[in-house]
Amino acid sequence: MSNRFSNRYENRYGLRFGHRYGKRIAAALIVCMVVSLAGCGGKRKINDGTFRPVDEATLQFPLKEKATLTGMISYPPSTESEPNNRTIFKRLQEQTNVEIEWMAIQSDQWPDKISLNMSDPNKLTDFIFTAGFTDSNLLRYGEYGAIIPLEEYIDAYMPNLKSVFDKYPEYRIMCTDVNGHIWSLPWIEQLGSGKTAIQTVDNMSFINKKWLDFLDLDIPETVDEFEEVLIQFRDHASDLQKEFGIDGSIIPMSCIVNDGGQDPAILINGFGEGYGDADKDRHIAVTDDQKVICSATQEGYKAGIEWLNKLYEEDLIDPEAFTQEWSTYVSKGKSGRYGVCFSWDVGNVDNLKDWVPLPVLTADTRNLTPTNGSFTSGFDRGRCVVTSVAENPALVCAWLDQMYAPMQSPQNNWGTYGEEDDFDIFEMGKNDKGEDMLKHAPLGDASPVEVREAEAVGGPLAVLDDYYDVYVTCPDDAQYRLDWIEEIYTPDMHTEYVYPNIFMSREDTERLSNLQADIEKTINAKKADWIMNGFSDADWDKYLKDLEAYGLSEYLELFQTYLDSYNAQTVDSE
C-alpha cells in the first residue's frame, strides 16, 4: 500500500492542516461565533452545545417523512465528485429517508477550503464527514463554538458506536478530552492487534526477487549484505535491462525521503540501540523503561544517516529521492526500474509477484520499532464533527451512527457491491451461518488505491477484528500484509512499548504543535541534506544544540507527562 493509501488507512480522505491556520481561524470565529450572526453576512442559529434530547421514535429509520441534512466531504481527484451519485450514499438515503445536501471538495484542495469554511458559520454544514481534524483543531473549534460535544448524543442516539466503545473502552478514552468531552467521531480499523497489527509497519521495504534470482543473490540480512546487493544491481545494470526489457536506467534503490511510507528509515533501525525513526512526524520513541526519547537524536540514528549517505555517494540511491512526487515514483516503479523500494504495499509501486519484503537489517543490533499508536490498530480521532449550525443534532448523530453498523463500515472503508461498472470491491455472499456477508472480490492487477477510491466514501466508521468472516472477509492485500508482518517483522519487534493515542489538553496540544513545527522541520531538513551531502561531528553537535534551542527538552517532557498519566490510568482501571 502506498503512502497515499497508508494515510487512507489512518485518515482515508481527511487531509490534515496545520497550526498555521489556527490564528486566522480563531480570530474569525471569535468575531462570527455568536448567537446572532448579522455581522457575518446573515443570521443563523447557533447551537451552544447544550444537549438537545428528542423522542427516540422520531429517529427510527427509515423516517416517516423525508429529512434533509447538510454535510461537507472531500473526494479524491479523478473520482466521482457528486457524493449522492455513489452507490453507498444512494443506499443510505433509501434506508434512512434522509437526504444529504453535500458540499464536496476535492481532496487536494481540502486543507485550504476547510480552514476557510470553518472560519465562516455561513459556510458550515450540519456535519463535516471527512474532517480529519488534528487535536488542536478539535479543541480550538470546540472552545470557539464551531463544533459541539457529542458524548451525550453517542450514549443516547448512537447504539452502533456505543457498542464499539462498550466493547473497547480504550477507544472512548482516546476520543475524550481532559474535560470529559468527545468532540468528534472516530475512524477505527482493526486489522491484527499489538505487534501483529497492520499499522505497526508503515514504510515497508521491498526487494526485487526477480533481480536477485537472475544475479544468483540471496535476500540480504545485514546492512553490509544489503549494500553489496545494491552494488550488484548497479554494476549489472545493462544485464538487467537486457534480460527484462527495461527502458530507462536501473535504479538500485528508490524512495521519497521524509514522505511517510516511501521513506527509507526502516533500513537504519538496527544501528545503535535500535530505535530507528518510526514516527516520522514527531520523531519520538518509548524505551523499555517507559522513557520518551527523540529518536532522531540518538547515536544509532546518526550512524544510520551516515550509512545512507555512503549509499548515496556510491550511486545506489535514486538521485530524485529528495524531490520526486508520488506519481513520478510510481511511474518509474511500474517501468520495472527499481531494485529496492518502500511503500505500504509494493503492489502500488510495481507488482506483487516480482517482489518480497526485505527483512529487518542487522547493523549493531536487530530490532524494528513499531509505529506509535499502532497497538490499538488504525485510529483517527478527528474524522467527523457535528457543527453548531445543526438544528437537529440528534438526527445528525443518529444518521452518522449508521456508518458504524457492522455491514456498513466495511463498505465505507473499502467500497461496495452491485456497482454499475466493471469492478466491485465486494460480492454479497454468506457466512458459515448462512447470513449475509460481504466477500472481497479479487483485485487482480488493479491498484488497491484506485479501485477503492472509486467506491469508498471514508468518514466515521469502525471495522473490528471480530467482524471478519462474520460480516466481511479480510481484504486480500490486508491479509498478505498481515502475514508479512507476523512472519517477517513481528519476531524482530523487541521494543516493548509504543506511544499511545493520547488526547492532551488544548494548551498542551497547542504548545506541542508549536514546538513540533520547528523540531520536525529541522530534523527532516537535516536528514535530507545529510543523506545527500554528508555531515561532520560539528554539524551533528550544532544540530543537537539547535533542537534544544527549539525546545526539545520541553517537547519530550510534555510527551512524558501524558505517558505517565496514561500509564497510571491504565493501572487504576485494571
Buried (B, 14 or more C-beta within 10 A) or exposed (E): BBBBBBBBBBBBBBBBBBBEBBEEBBEBBEEBBBEEBEEBEEEBEBBEBEBBEBEEEBBEEEBEEEBEBBBBBBBBEEBBEEBBEBBBBEBBBEEBEBBBEBBBBBBEEBBEBBBEBBBBBEBBBBBBBBBBBBBBBBBBBBBBBBBBBBBBBBBBBBBBBBBBBEEBEBBBBBBBBBEEBBBBBBBBBBBBBBBBBBBBBBBBBBBBBBBBEBBEBEBBBBBEBBBEBBBBBBEBBEBBBEEBEBEEEBBBBBBBBBBBBBBBBBBBBBBBBBBBBBBBEBBBBBEEEEEBBBBBBBEBBBBBBBBBBBBBEEEBBBEBBBEBEBEEBBBBBBEBBBBBBBBBBBBBBBBBEBBBBBBBBBBBBBBBBBBBBBBBBBBBBBBBBBBBBBEBBBBBBBBBBBBBBBBBBBBBBBBBBEBEEEBBBBBEBEBEEEEEBBBBBEBEEBBBBBBBBBBBBBBBBBBBEEBBEBBBBBBBBBBBBBEBBBEBBBEBBBBEBBBBBBBBBBEBBBBBBBBBBBBBEBBBEBBBBBBBEBBEEEBBEEBBEBBBEBBBEEBBEBBBBBBEEBEEEEEEEE
